[in-house]
Amino acid sequence: MALHKTSGRAGLGFALALSTAGLWATLPVAMKLALEQIDPLTMTWFRFVVAAVAVFVFLWARRGLVVFVGLDRRAWLLLGVAAVALTSNYVFYIFGLDHTTPANAQVLIQLAPLLMAIGGVVAFKERFTAAQWTGAAVVVTGLALFFRDQLGTAVEDADLYMLGSAFIVAAGISWAAYALAQKQLLNRMSSASVLLVIFAFATVVLLPVADLAAFGGLDQLHWIALAYCAANTLAAYGAFAQALVHWEMSKVSLVLALTPLLTVAVATAAHAVAPELFEEVRVNLLGYIGAVIAVIGSLGTSLLGPRAVARAAE
């Protein structure tokens, strides 16, 4: 199977990657609200069910299900890797949250886009210009400052932190494996077809641990939060998959690295609007400095690709 090549529409790829980061940034706020009345595994199962049904209907209406008929063994193997990896990512992340704080989890899960970037360069022969490598270094520096600020106040129990950290690291590795498999599968299938298999697999695997009776106890507010979490799953992964169609994986990963910073912004706004529902987010001066540096680096990396450098030299 030949390596996947992007469409070259870098602007669209950047917009889709940024949309993905924005959607993932709003997710923890809705999840925190929904988790007041439903457990994490049941909520995750519900998100996959809704996404699987929606994608199935979409593909059925467009006669897109026929793609599965002609798949060879290697394609099915990659589909299996993607499905197991993304489901594992969700499960490991949930267990990680049980043993550490959301701030620590957001820090450590950034292993995922970093591994994705490395995979894009190594496995898909993607390349960065010197300006982009500089931008990547700026992103890492900014994130390091921001994460140092958050870690300085987040760790209270070293043993729980280490256990939770191990789960989150496993989640990051699993997600990177999913992303690499998804990227290669785009040679043979649409992003929606890949996601259908993943969502359906996760729905079946998580069903035994889902507490279906819990849905009867949800009030209107928590149903809205849960529905948003489900819609977010579909929209975010749809945007992410399409971003890989149009833009290099290594560059998509750098935009996704901004997700923790966007999460802080969303959580801060949520607290300002409804302080009785959402906790205050504490970010010190060092954290804000890191956030600004990371944003500048990410934008620079996105805008200074090979084509942009070539145009500037003309």
N, C-alpha and C positions, 0 to 999 in steps of 0.2 A: 504494500500500500504506500503510495507516494506521500511525502510530507505535505501538510496543508499549507496553502499560500493564501495570504490575505487579499482582500479586494483592492486595497490601496486607498480606500476612502477614509483617510486618517481623521478628518474632522468628525465624521459620523461615528467612528470608533471611539473617539475621545468623548463625545457627547453621551454615548451609550454607557461607557465606563463610568463617567461622572454620575449618570442617572442611577447606576447600580450602587455606587457608593452612597448616594443620597438616600436611596431606599433602605439600604442596610443600616444607615445611621438612624433612621426613624424607628426601625424595628424594635430595639431594646425598650423604648418608651412604651410602645403598645404591649410588648411582651410582659413588662413589669406589671402593667395594669391587669392583663388577662390572667397572670399567674396568681392573682389574689384569690381566684375561685376555681382554678384548674391546674393540674400538675403538668410539669414540663413535657413528659413523654406523650401524654394525651393531646396536649396542644400541638406538639410536633406532628403527631399522626394526623390530626385534623388538617393541618396546613398541607400535608402531602396529599391527602384525599381530595381536597378541593382543587389543588393544582393538577392532579392526575386527571380528574373528570374534565376540567376545563380544557386541558391540552388534547385529550382524546376527542372531545367534541369538535375542537378546532381542526384537527387533522382529518377526522372522519368527513367533515363538511367539505374539505378541500381535497378529498381523495388521497390524503397523504399517508395512509396506513399501508399502502401497497409497498412502500420502501422496505418493509421488514421481510418481504418474501425473498428478495434476491441477496440478502446479506450472507457473506461467507463466515467461516468459523472465526477468523481473526477479528472481524467486526463485532461479532457476538461476544467474543472475549473482552474486547475493549469496552463494550457496553456493560458487561458484568463488572469490570474494574471500576468504571465510572459510578455505577449504581451502588456497589459496596462501599466505595470510597466516600461518596457524598452522604450516604446514610450513616456511616461510621463517624463522619465529621459532626453531624448533628448530635449523635449519642455521646461522643466523647466531650463535646462542648458543654452539654447539659450536665454531665457528671463533674466536669471541671468547675462549673458555676456553683455546684453544691459544696465545693471544698475551698473556694477562694472567692474574691470579690469580683464584681463586674469590671472594675477598672483594671485589675490584674489580667482578667480574661481578655479584655480588649487589647492589652499590651502584647500578650503572648501569642494571640491568634494572628498577629502580623507576620509570624513565621510563614503563614500560608502564601501571601502575595510575594514574599521574598523568594520562597522556593519556586513559585510559579515563574518568576522572572528568570531565575537560574535555569529552570527547565526550558523556557522559551529560547534562551541563548544556546544551550547545549543540545537539546533535542530537535529544535526546529531551525537551527542555524540563523536565528535572528541576530541582528547586529545593532549596536549603538554607535553613534558618532561620539567624538571626544566631548562635544558639548553636552550630549545626553548623559554620558557617564558622569560628567561634572554635576549635572542636575540631579542624577540619582544619588550622588554623594551628599548633596545638599538636603535631599529628602530624608536620607538616613540620619543625618546630623540633627535635623529639626525634630524628627520622630524620637530620636534618642533623648533630646532635651525634654520633650513633652512627657515621654514615658518615665524618665527619671523623676520628674516632678510628681507624677501620679504614684509611682512606686514608693516614694518617700513617705506617703501617708496611708498606703493601702495594706501593707503587710503587718499583721498583728500576731499570727500563730505560724511559726516557721514550718512545723510539720504539715499542717493543713495546706499551707501555701505550696510546699513541694509536691504534695499529692495532687492538688488541683492543677498545678503547673504541668505535671506529667500528662494529665488528661488533655489539657489545652494544647500542649505541643503535639500530642497524638492527633488532635482535631486538625491542627494546622497541616501536618503531613498528609492526612487523609484528604483534605480539601485540595492541596496541590496536586495529588495523584488524580483526583477527579478532573481538575482543570486541564491537565495534560491529555488525559484520555478524551475529554470532550473536544479539545482542539483538533486532535487527529481524526476523530469521527466525523468532523464537518466535511471531510472529503467525500463521504459516502451518504450522509444523511443531513437533513435540516436540523437546526438546533432544537426545534419543537419535538422532532422524533426522538432525539436523544433524551430530552427531558421527560418525555412520556414514559420511557422505560425506567428511568431513575425514580420518578414519582410513584409509579405503580409498584416497583420493587419495595420501596420504603414503606408504602401503605400496607403491604402484606406482612413485611417483617415486623413492623411496629404494632400491628393489630393486637397481638397477644398481651402487650403491656399497656394498652390504652384502656382507660376507665370510661367507658361509654356512658355510664350512669351520671357522670359528672356534668354532662351537657344539660341535664334537666335542672340543675341548680344555678345556672348562670342567669344573671339579671341582664337588662337591656344594655347597660353600659359595657359590661364585660363581654357580651355577645358582639358588640361593635368592635371592641378591641381585638377579639379573637378573629373576627371576619377580616379586619385589616391585616393581621398577621398572615392569614391565608392568602389574601390578595397580594401582599408584599412578596411572598415566596414566588408566586407566578411571575409577577412583573420584574422583580430583581434578577432572577435567574434567566428570564427571557432576554432582558437587556444585556446581561453578562455574556450569554451565548452569542448574541448578535455582535457584541463588541469584538469577540474573537474572530468573527467572520471578516471584519473590516480593518482590524488593527492588530499589530504584533502583541503577543502575549506578554512579553517583558514590559511593554509600555502600559498595557491595561493594568498590570499588577501595581505599577507605581501610583496610578490614580486611585486604585482600591486601597492603597496604603493610607490614604487620607480619611478613611472611614472612621477611625477613633476620634479624630478631631471634629468631624462633622457630628458624631454622636454626642460629644460634649456640648456643641452648639445647640443641638435639638433638645437635649435634656435640660439645658439651662433655660431655653425658651419655654419648655413645658412647665418647669417649676415656676417661672414668672407668671404664666397664665393660670396655673392651677397648683399652687403650693401645697394644698391639702392632699393632693394625689401623688405628686412627684417630689422626690428628695432634691435638695440643693446639691449641685455639682461644685466641688472645690478644685479650682485651678489657680496656681500661684503665677507670679510674673514669669518664672522660668518656663512654665508650661505654655503660656501665651506666646512667648518669644519663639519657642520651638514650633508652635503651630504656624506662625507666620512664615518662618524659614521653610517649613515643609511644603506649604502651599506654593511659595515662590519656586522652590525646586521642582515640584511636580509640574507646574505650568511650563517651566523652562524646558523640562525633559520632553513634554508633549509637543511643544512648539518648535523644538530644534532638531527635528528628525532629518534624515538624509535629504529628503526633497526640499525641506526648508533651507538647509545649508546650501544646496545646489542653486536654489533660486537667488539666495543672497549673493552668491559668487558671480552670477550672471551680470 
